[in-house]
Amino acid sequence: MKQFNRFIDPKKDLGSFSGMVCLYLLVMVFVSIISTFAITLFMFGRYGLEMAEKQEYVEKLINGNGISYLISVSIGVLLFALYRQGSLFKGDVRQKGRKMTWQTFLVFISFLGFAQLASSALSQLLDHMMETLGFFKPQEDMSEQLSQSWSLLLYATLIGPITEELVFRAAGLRALEKYGKVFAIVMTALAFGMFHANFDQLFFATIIGFGFGYLTFEYSIWWAIFYHIFNNLVLSQGLHYLGTHVNMNVAEWVQILVFLGGTISFTIVLILKRKAIFHYIQENRPAPGVFQRSMYSFWFWVLVLGTTLMSLLPYLRGY
């Protein structure tokens, strides 16, 4: 049995990582506010436009502004590089495990379909529960915004996935690895889900966080980055493009085949590999008391409560 090492403290290390995620979120909010202020100041300082036209232009520019995200994630990666004291690019991203096989490659493609379908079902269940309480969330088509803004598209399909993996799978996993792979995977997956600060992405980000954490430990962070980009570029934006430029019915059928097929395939893999999965968890679980001790982290609960409030805002606006 693993023994708890009292010379290392999961409460402190989880708190440090959670605090950095909170700081990262504050940076994103601050940059967004500054960007919105600059756009508003620029547009309302222009002559020759009616007030209604200016307001329309401002709203359009703000909704399609991905530059603020690109600035924010650049600052975020710098912060986590400092947090890891130089080891982020020197050691964290360079660690490699086993060689990827085509069977494992296909399993993780099906895992993405499973994650999409499972998270969609959970999100709809949550929406239904909120609606019974009288809270309704306005519908937003993020894919449509992405298709109209090169900067948002660049962020969502390339820069965002890369920087998020650097923050959560490189910096986060390696910072918590000393307590066991299972502890590091679970806590960074939860932090990754909460980081998105909305219930639509909470479930999906958390689920893929489990898979990407395993990928990073057992194969390489570059595979986690690849699957993250593949999901955002092909399964999300690619299917939206297919629906708007080819045929909506075709896109819906492709989506059903990918998500349902992926779910069935991945479920079969889970059943067939259940003993190996259980053995992996047993071999890499934390020492007794680690999870319990980590739950006393102040900054972890600041992250939980803060992102929960941010996730509730769309429902409160629709109330």
N, C-alpha and C positions, 0 to 999 in steps of 0.2 A: 504493500500500500504506500502511495506517495504521502510524504509528510509535509506539512505546511512550513515553509522557510520564513522564520520571523525576521530575518534580516532584509527581506524584500517585502514591500507592502502594496498589494493590489489596489487598496483604497487610494493610495497616493498616485500610483501610475495611471489608473483609470481616471482619476480626477484630473491629472495633468492633460491626458489626451482629450477628455470631455471639455475641459476648459479651453483647449486650443480650437476645438470644433465650434464652441460658442463664440470665440474671438473671430473665427473665420466667417461665421454667420453675420456677426456685427459688421465686419468689413464689407460683406456683400450688401447689407442694408445701407451702410454709409455711402458706398460708391453709387448705389442706385439712387439715393436721395440727391447726391451731388449732381449726378448725370441728369436727373429729372429737372432739377433747378436750373442747370445750364441750358437745357433744351427749351424750357419755358421762357427763360430770360431772353434767349436768342430770338425765339419766334415772336414774342410780344414786343420786342424792340424793332421789329420790321414794320415798314410802312406799306400802305397799299393793300392791306388785307382787312377784311371785316373781322370783328371779334369772333363770330361763329367759325369762320374759316381758320383763324389762328388756333382756336381750341381744338378743331378737328385735326389740324396738322400736328399739334403738340401731342394729342392722344395717339395718333398714328406713329409718330416718331418714337414715343416712349414704349409703345407695345412692340415695336420692331427693333428696339435698340439692344443689340447683343454685345456692343462694345463694353458696356459696364460689366457684363459677365466676364468678358475676356480679361479686363483689368482686375476684377475681383479674384479670379482663380489664379492669376499670376502672383498677386500678393499672397494668396492663400498658400501656394506651393512654397514661396519664399519663407513664410512663417513656419511651415512644417519642416523645412530644411534646417532652419535655426533650432526648432524644437528637437530634431534628431541630432543636433550638434555635428553636422557635416556628414553623417553616415547615410543620409537618404540616397544620395547619388553614388556614394563611394561603396556602399555595402548593401543597403536594403533592396535596391532594384536589380542587383547583380546576382542575387542568390537563386540557384536553380536546383530543381529536383529531377524527377524522372523525365524521360523523353516521351513526348505526346504520341499516342497511337491513334490510328484512324477510328478505332472503336470508341475510345474515350472522346475523341473529337465529336463524333456523332451523338454521343450521350449528352454532351454539354449543349449541343444545338437543340436537342429535344428538351433539355432542362430549361432553356429560355422559353420555349413554348409552354411548358408546365408553369413556369413563373408568371407568365402573362395571363394565363387562364385562371390560375389560383388567385392571383392578386386582384383580377377583375371581379371575380366572384365575391371576394372579401370586401372590396370597395362598394359593390352594389348592395351587399348586406348592410354595411355601415350606413350608406345613404338611406336605405329603407328605414333603419332604426332611427336616424336623425329626423326623417320626414314624419315618422309617427309622433315625434316630440314637437313637430311644428317648425323644424329648421330645414330650409331648402337651399341647396348650393347652386349658384348660377352655372350654366354649362359653358365651358370654354374650349375652343378648338385650337390647341397649341400647335398642332401640325400645320394648320392653315397659316399661322403666324410665322412658322419656320420657313414655309415655302415662299414667303414674301420678303424675307430678310436674310441676306447672305451671312451677316454676322451672327444672328441667332442660329442659323443652320450650321455654321462652322463650330459654334460653341456646343450645340446639342449633339452633333454627330462625331466630332473629333476631339476638340480641345477639352470639353467637359469630361468625357470618359477617361481621357489620359490623366488629367489632373485629379479627378476623383479617385482613381486607382492609386496614384502616387500618395495621396493623403491617407486613404483608408486601408488600402492593402499593403502599401510599402511602409509608410511611417507607422500607421496604427497597429498592424499585425506584428511588426517587429518590436514595437515598444511593449506589447503585452505578451509576446511569445514566451517569455520566461515563466509564465504561469500555466503553460500548456497550450497546445494548438487549439483545442476545443474552446477554451476560455477566450483566446484571442479572436477566433472566428466569430463566436457568438456576440461578443461585446462590440466588435467593429461593425458587424452586420446590423446590430441594433442602432448604433450611432449613425451608420450610413443611411438607414431608413429615416431616422429622426431628422437628419441633416436636410432632407428635402422639404421638410416643414409643410407638407400637405398630405392628406389621407390618401389621395389618389396614388401617390408614388411611395407612400410609407410601406405598404405591404410588398410591392414589387421590389423596391430597393433592398428591403430587409431579406427577402427570399434569395435574390441574386447575390446578396452579400455573403450568405452562407456558401454558395457555390464558388464564388470568386475567391473567397478566403481559402477554401480547399485547393483551388487551382494554383494560387500563389504559393502556398506551402509545398505542395506536392509536385508541381511542374515549374511554373515561372509566372511572375507578374505580367509578363508580356502576353501570355495567353489570356489572363484576366482582362487586359486592355483590349485584346483582339475581340473577345466575345462581347465586351461592353460596347465597342464601336459597332460590331455586327448587329447587335440588338437595336441600337439607336438609329443606325443608318438604314439597315435592311428591313427589320421586323416592324419598326415604328414608322420612320419617314418613307421607306420604300413602299410599304403597303398603302400609305396615304397617297403617294404619287400614283400608284397603280389605280387607285380608286378615282382620282380626279382627272387623270389623263388617258386612261384606257377604258375601264368599265367598272362601275361600282359593284355590280353583282359578282364580277370576276374577283375583285379585291376581297369581297366578303367571303367568298368560297375559299380563296387561298388562305385567308386569315383563319377560317375555321379548320382547314386541313392542317395548317402549321401548328396552331395552338392545341387543337384536340389531339392531333397525331402526336405532337410532342408530349402532351400530358399522358397519353396512353403508353407511349414508348418508355418515358421516364419512370412511370409507375411500375411497369414490368421490371425495369432495371432495379428499382428499389426493392422489389419483392425478391428477385433472384439474388441480389447482393446483400440482403439484409444481415447475414452473419458477418460478412466482411465489414459492413458499415458499423455494426455493433462493436466489432473487435477494434476498429479504428478509434471509435469514441472511447472505449475502455483504455486503450493504449495511450491516448493523448488527452485524457481528461485532467482537469486541475486537481491539486491536492485538496483534501477536505477542508472546508472553511474559506477557500479562496473566493468563490462566488458570494458567499455571505458577507465576507469582509469588504469586498468591492462595493457592495450596495450601500455602504456608509459614506460613499464619496459625495461630497457637497455638489461639485460641478457636474457630476453625472445627472443628478436630479434637477439641477438648473437647466441642463440640456433637455431633459424629458419634459419638464413643465413648460419651458419656453417654446419649444417646437410644437407641443400640443396646443398651446394658445394660438400660435401662428396658423396651425392647421384648422382651427375652429373658425378663424376669421371669415372665410368664404361663406360658411353657414350663417354666421351672425349678420353678414351683409345682406343675405337673402331672407332674413327673418322678417 
